[in-house]
């Protein structure tokens, strides 16, 4: 038995070595894992039959300190169980709890740690860096599903809205757990839907809000100057260079320039030109490369769902927004006097549905006491997006 990933002194993502030729269907039955998740976790094995002495990744397990003795005769018959040092092999525990649980001050380090752990346990979750921030932190995209119908969700365009990242990461965790449990509807969506997720668009800004000027590294003088020498960065929405990433898109950008700050600011500065920042360039390239059917940007606060832009939105945008509103209790709003955002550019460029979803109510950053409700509303959006009746599935 081999274990593929070591992280923080814990071992994740079990690999088994076959004793003999065996089918994916049999492995699926032995470990009680949906066949499609097993195949997605082993893309290197492209036939239905696994050859003798092949390494196969079994998703959804974690090695606890005690472990569990391997007593299943069928497992013993099909896989090599020796761990190489003569000791009795231990069988990992199936994960049934949330990995994403500590969401207080959910900074980039917590997000990356949760992400690496989730991918190790559930290798059918795929991750890719789509670019780097000003401070060279990776902007990570997670992809879930094997279908051609692609949708997208992102969070934390704004630094002081980091609670959206925690909620979105916990949704990923819940989706993986439900898939492993064999939820038939979600397994169907996994098969025909590919979900793209960028859980933290602005990790530099998030870390500045949570940890203060030290997180700005060689931009400390600049951020202090922008913030009027105030070391409390709780009002900071921008990236580390003082550019508001959600005002960086060429969708009435000129109008925002006229009425917003003319130089770097803790919020609302649209930048010298559209797409001047590495974070927005990364998001632009992601959208251009993936051809999404719809996109969602999670923000705080207001409990509203914005779905229109300059009357360019497609005819089905309203009905989707109403479905989201019915599930969350939020208000669906067509127009708002606020331009140059991610969903505005998407609607204008592709004439497809785009949504800005304002989670929670209050003053940013929202209090952690709201997290439970925010997570539930985020999950309703997440789940509804996956399970919407898509015409192409019946065509």
C-alpha positions in Angstrom: 0.0 0.0 0.0 1.3 3.5 -0.8 0.0 6.9 0.2 0.4 9.6 -2.4 0.4 12.9 -0.6 2.0 14.0 2.7 0.9 17.3 4.1 1.3 18.8 7.7 2.4 15.4 9.1 -0.9 13.8 7.9 -1.2 11.4 5.0 -3.8 11.6 2.3 -5.0 10.1 -0.9 -4.7 6.3 -0.8 -3.1 4.4 -3.6 -3.4 0.6 -3.9 -1.2 -1.7 -6.0 -3.1 -4.4 -7.9 -2.2 -8.1 -7.5 -3.9 -9.1 -10.7 -5.9 -7.7 -13.5 -9.1 -6.2 -12.2 -11.9 -4.1 -13.6 -12.8 -0.5 -12.5 -16.3 -1.8 -11.8 -15.0 -4.3 -9.3 -12.8 -1.7 -7.5 -15.9 0.6 -7.4 -17.9 -2.2 -5.6 -15.1 -3.1 -3.2 -14.6 0.4 -1.9 -18.2 1.6 -2.5 -17.1 4.5 -4.6 -19.1 5.8 -7.6 -17.5 4.4 -10.8 -17.3 7.9 -12.4 -15.3 9.3 -9.5 -12.9 6.4 -9.5 -12.3 6.9 -13.3 -11.9 10.7 -12.9 -9.3 10.1 -10.1 -7.2 7.8 -12.4 -7.0 9.6 -15.8 -3.7 7.7 -16.5 -5.6 4.4 -16.7 -7.7 4.8 -19.9 -9.1 1.3 -20.2 -11.9 -0.4 -18.2 -9.5 -3.1 -17.0 -6.6 -2.3 -14.7 -3.5 -4.3 -15.3 -1.6 -6.3 -12.7 0.8 -4.2 -10.6 -0.9 -1.0 -11.5 -1.2 1.9 -9.0 -4.7 3.0 -8.6 -5.8 6.0 -6.5 -8.8 5.4 -4.2 -10.5 8.8 -3.4 -12.2 9.8 -0.2 -9.9 8.3 2.4 -7.6 9.7 5.1 -5.0 7.9 7.2 -5.8 8.6 10.9 -3.3 8.1 13.6 -4.7 4.7 14.6 -5.9 3.6 11.2 -8.0 0.5 10.6 -6.8 -3.1 10.1 -7.4 -4.5 6.6 -9.7 -7.4 7.1 -11.7 -7.5 3.9 -10.8 -10.7 2.1 -11.8 -9.2 -1.3 -9.3 -6.3 -0.8 -6.6 -8.8 0.3 -7.2 -10.9 -2.8 -7.0 -8.0 -5.2 -4.4 -5.6 -3.8 -0.9 -5.8 -2.3 -1.2 -4.7 1.3 2.3 -4.9 2.5 3.8 -1.5 3.5 7.4 -2.5 2.8 8.7 -2.9 6.4 6.9 -6.0 7.5 4.3 -4.3 9.7 0.6 -4.9 9.4 -1.0 -2.6 6.8 -3.5 -0.1 8.1 -6.7 0.8 6.2 -7.4 4.6 6.1 -10.6 6.0 7.4 -13.2 7.2 4.9 -13.7 11.0 5.2 -17.2 11.9 6.2 -16.5 15.3 7.9 -15.7 18.7 6.5 -12.1 19.6 5.9 -13.0 23.2 5.6 -14.0 24.0 9.1 -11.8 26.8 10.6 -13.1 29.8 8.7 -12.1 32.5 11.2 -9.8 35.1 9.4 -9.8 32.9 6.3 -6.6 34.1 4.6 -4.8 32.8 1.6 -2.7 30.3 3.6 -5.9 28.6 5.0 -7.4 28.5 1.6 -4.3 26.9 0.0 -4.0 24.4 2.8 -7.7 23.4 2.5 -7.3 23.2 -1.2 -4.3 20.9 -1.2 -5.9 18.7 1.4 -9.2 18.5 -0.6 -7.4 17.6 -3.8 -5.3 15.0 -2.1 -8.4 13.3 -0.6 -10.6 13.8 -3.6 -8.3 13.6 -6.7 -11.3 14.0 -9.0 -11.1 17.7 -8.0 -8.6 19.2 -10.4 -6.6 22.4 -9.7 -4.6 24.7 -11.9 -2.9 28.1 -11.4 -4.3 30.6 -13.8 -1.9 33.3 -13.0 -0.2 35.1 -10.1 -1.0 38.2 -8.0 1.2 41.3 -7.7 2.9 39.6 -4.8 3.3 36.3 -6.8 0.7 34.3 -5.0 -1.0 31.7 -7.2 -4.5 32.4 -8.4 -6.0 28.9 -8.3 -8.8 27.5 -10.3 -10.6 24.3 -9.2 -12.4 22.2 -11.8 -15.1 19.7 -10.9 -16.8 17.4 -13.4 -16.1 15.8 -16.8 -18.8 17.4 -19.0 -18.7 20.0 -21.7 -21.3 22.3 -20.2 -19.1 24.8 -18.3 -20.1 27.3 -15.6 -18.0 29.4 -13.3 -18.1 30.8 -9.7 -15.5 33.1 -8.0 -15.1 34.8 -4.7 -13.0 37.6 -3.0 -12.5 40.0 -5.8 -12.4 42.4 -2.8 -10.0 42.0 0.1 -12.4 42.7 2.9 -14.9 40.2 1.4 -12.8 37.1 2.3 -15.8 35.4 4.0 -17.0 34.6 0.4 -13.9 32.5 -0.1 -14.6 30.5 3.0 -18.2 29.9 2.0 -17.2 28.9 -1.5 -14.5 26.5 -0.3 -16.9 24.8 2.1 -19.3 24.4 -0.9 -16.6 22.5 -2.8 -16.1 20.3 0.3 -19.8 19.6 0.5 -20.1 18.8 -3.2 -17.2 16.3 -2.9 -18.8 14.6 0.2 -22.2 14.3 -1.6 -20.5 12.9 -4.7 -18.7 10.3 -2.6 -22.1 9.4 -0.9 -23.4 8.6 -4.4 -25.9 11.4 -4.7 -27.5 10.5 -8.1 -28.4 14.0 -9.2 -25.0 15.4 -8.5 -23.2 12.4 -10.0 -25.2 13.2 -13.2 -24.1 16.8 -13.1 -20.5 15.7 -12.5 -20.8 13.6 -15.7 -22.2 16.4 -17.9 -21.2 19.6 -16.2 -17.8 21.1 -15.6 -17.7 23.6 -12.8 -14.8 26.1 -12.7 -14.1 27.8 -9.3 -11.7 30.6 -8.4 -12.1 30.7 -4.6 -9.9 33.8 -4.0 -9.3 36.2 -6.9 -7.5 38.7 -4.6 -5.4 36.9 -2.0 -3.0 39.8 -1.6 -5.9 42.1 -0.6 -7.4 39.4 1.7 -4.1 38.9 3.5 -3.6 42.7 3.9 -7.1 43.1 5.5 -6.5 40.2 7.9 -2.8 40.6 8.8 -2.1 44.2 8.2 0.9 46.0 6.6 3.3 43.1 7.0 1.3 41.2 4.4 2.1 43.9 1.8 5.8 43.0 1.9 7.7 45.4 -0.3 4.4 47.4 -0.8 4.2 48.4 2.8 5.0 52.1 2.3 2.5 52.3 -0.6 -0.4 50.7 1.2 0.1 52.8 4.3 0.1 56.0 2.2 -3.0 54.9 0.3 -4.7 54.1 3.7 -3.8 57.5 5.1 -1.2 55.9 7.5 -4.0 54.0 9.1 -2.8 50.5 10.0 -6.3 49.2 10.2 -7.0 47.8 6.7 -10.5 46.5 7.3 -12.0 48.8 4.7 -9.5 47.7 2.0 -11.2 46.3 -1.2 -8.4 46.8 -3.7 -5.4 44.7 -4.7 -2.0 45.4 -3.2 -1.4 48.2 -5.7 -4.7 50.0 -4.7 -6.6 49.0 -7.8 -10.2 47.8 -7.4 -10.2 44.5 -9.4 -13.9 44.6 -9.9 -13.7 48.0 -11.7 -11.0 46.8 -14.1 -13.2 45.5 -16.9 -14.0 47.4 -20.2 -17.8 47.6 -19.7 -18.6 51.3 -19.2 -15.1 51.6 -17.7 -14.8 55.2 -18.9 -17.9 56.2 -16.9 -16.4 54.7 -13.7 -13.2 56.6 -14.4 -15.0 59.9 -14.4 -16.5 59.5 -11.0 -14.1 57.3 -9.1 -10.7 58.0 -7.5 -8.0 59.1 -9.9 -5.1 57.4 -8.2 -4.6 54.2 -6.2 -7.1 53.9 -3.4 -8.3 51.4 -0.9 -11.5 51.0 -3.0 -13.0 52.0 -6.3 -9.9 53.1 -8.3 -10.4 51.5 -11.7 -6.8 51.6 -12.7 -5.0 53.5 -15.4 -6.4 51.2 -18.1 -8.6 48.1 -18.1 -6.8 44.9 -17.3 -3.8 46.6 -15.9 -3.5 44.1 -13.0 -2.3 40.5 -13.1 -5.3 39.3 -11.2 -7.8 40.7 -13.8 -5.7 39.5 -16.7 -5.8 36.0 -15.2 -9.6 36.1 -15.0 -9.9 37.5 -18.5 -7.8 34.7 -19.9 -9.7 32.1 -18.0 -13.0 33.2 -19.4 -11.7 33.5 -22.9 -10.2 30.0 -22.8 -13.1 28.2 -21.2 -16.2 29.5 -23.0 -18.5 29.4 -19.9 -22.3 29.3 -20.3 -22.7 31.5 -17.2 -20.6 33.1 -14.5 -21.1 34.1 -10.9 -19.1 36.5 -8.7 -19.6 36.3 -4.9 -19.4 39.6 -3.0 -20.7 41.1 0.2 -23.0 42.6 1.2 -26.7 43.4 0.5 -28.5 40.1 -0.1 -29.1 41.0 -3.7 -28.5 39.2 -7.0 -27.6 41.5 -9.9 -28.2 40.0 -13.3 -28.4 42.7 -15.9 -26.0 45.1 -17.7 -27.0 47.8 -20.3 -29.9 45.6 -21.5 -27.4 43.2 -23.0 -28.2 40.2 -20.9 -29.8 37.2 -22.6 -33.5 36.4 -22.2 -32.9 33.5 -19.8 -30.9 35.6 -17.3 -33.9 36.9 -15.4 -35.5 33.4 -14.9 -32.2 32.1 -13.6 -31.8 35.0 -11.2 -35.4 34.4 -10.0 -34.6 30.8 -9.3 -31.5 31.9 -7.2 -33.7 34.5 -5.5 -36.4 32.0 -4.6 -33.8 29.6 -3.1 -32.0 32.3 -1.1 -34.6 34.9 -0.3 -32.3 37.5 -1.8 -33.7 40.2 -4.2 -33.1 39.8 -7.9 -32.1 43.2 -9.3 -31.6 43.9 -13.0 -29.7 47.2 -13.1 -27.5 49.0 -10.6 -25.5 52.2 -11.1 -22.2 50.4 -10.8 -20.1 49.4 -13.8 -16.8 47.9 -15.1 -17.3 44.7 -13.1 -16.5 41.1 -14.0 -20.1 40.1 -14.7 -20.7 43.3 -16.7 -17.9 42.5 -19.0 -19.0 38.9 -19.4 -22.5 39.9 -20.3 -21.4 42.6 -22.7 -18.8 40.4 -24.4 -20.6 37.0 -24.6 -24.3 37.9 -24.2 -24.6 35.1 -21.7 -25.9 35.2 -18.1 -23.6 36.7 -15.5 -24.4 37.3 -11.9 -23.0 39.4 -9.0 -24.3 37.9 -5.8 -24.1 40.1 -2.7 -24.0 37.8 0.4 -25.1 38.8 3.8 -25.8 42.3 5.3 -23.9 44.8 7.3 -20.5 46.4 7.1 -17.5 44.7 5.4 -15.8 42.6 6.5 -19.0 40.9 7.7 -18.9 39.3 11.2 -18.0 35.7 11.3 -21.2 35.1 13.2 -23.0 35.4 9.8 -21.0 32.6 8.3 -23.5 29.8 8.8 -26.2 31.7 7.0 -23.9 33.0 4.3 -22.7 29.4 3.6 -26.2 28.1 3.4 -27.2 30.8 0.8 -24.0 30.2 -1.1 -24.7 26.5 -1.2 -28.2 27.2 -2.6 -26.6 29.2 -5.5 -23.9 26.6 -6.0 -26.3 23.7 -6.0 -29.0 25.4 -8.2 -26.3 26.4 -10.7 -25.3 22.7 -11.0 -28.8 21.4 -11.3 -30.5 23.9 -13.5 -32.4 22.3 -16.5 -29.9 22.8 -19.3 -31.4 22.5 -22.7 -28.3 20.9 -24.2 -28.6 17.9 -21.9 -31.8 16.8 -23.6 -30.8 17.7 -27.1 
